[in-house]
Amino acid sequence: MNKSESIIELANALCEAQAEMSGAKKKSSNPFFKSRYSDLSEVINCAKEALHHNGLSVSQFPVTQDNKAGVTTLLMHSSGEFIEDTLLLTCAKNDPQGMGSAITYARRYAYQSVLGIPSEDDDGNRASKPIAKPTYQQPAPKPPTITKKAILDAFKACKDSAALNVKYEKAMTTQWVKDPEVMQAYATRAKELSQ
C-alpha cells in the first residue's frame, strides 16, 4: 500500500463519508452460484454523494502482471492526501474476456474495501463461508429395562391407590403396559385397594 505522508484529513473525511453511505444492495444475479450480489454500479452509486460531500474521490486503473489482472485503486482527498493499493487476481481464462472479468471483479471488491462499504451479500460469500463442523450430541439415555414380572410385583406391593397410579404411570414407558396380563393386574389391584 502506498499513501501520502499524512492522511489525517483523508481519514476524517472518510469517517464522515462512511456515516453517510448506505450498504450496497443485492440487485444483480449470478446464475452460476444461484445467488444475488451488489454489482459495481450499485457499489459506486451508494458512495458517490458521500464522497462528493466530503472532498473524496476514487480512481481505478487496470493493471496486469504474470497472467493476472486487476486494478490499482487510488482514494484521494481534496487536500492532496491519498491511499493507493493494487489488487491482482488470477484470470479464469488468459484472453481479453477473462482479463476483463478479473478487472471488473477486482474493481468492485477494491472499491468496496477501500471505502468500507458493506454489502448485503455477494457472490464471493458462498466460497468464503467456512464449512460448519458437525456437533456431537450424546445419545439420549435409554429408559431402564423393566420386566413384566417386575411390573406385576410392583402392582401387588402397592399399599394405596396413589402409589398404584404412580407405578402404573412408570409402567406406561415400557412395552408391557399394553399387555393384557399387566392391564389385568393393575385393574385387579386397583379394585382390591378401593374395597
Secondary structure, DSSP 8 states (H G I E B T S, - for coil): -EE-S--HHHHHHHHHHHHH---B---EEETTTTEEE--HHHHHHHHHHHHHHTTEEEEEEEEEETTEEEEEEEEEETTS-EEEEEEEEE-SSSSHHHHHHHHHHHHHHHHHHHHT--BS--TTHHHHS------------------HHHHHHHHHH--SHHHHHHHHHHHTTSGGGGSHHHHHHHHHHHHHHH-
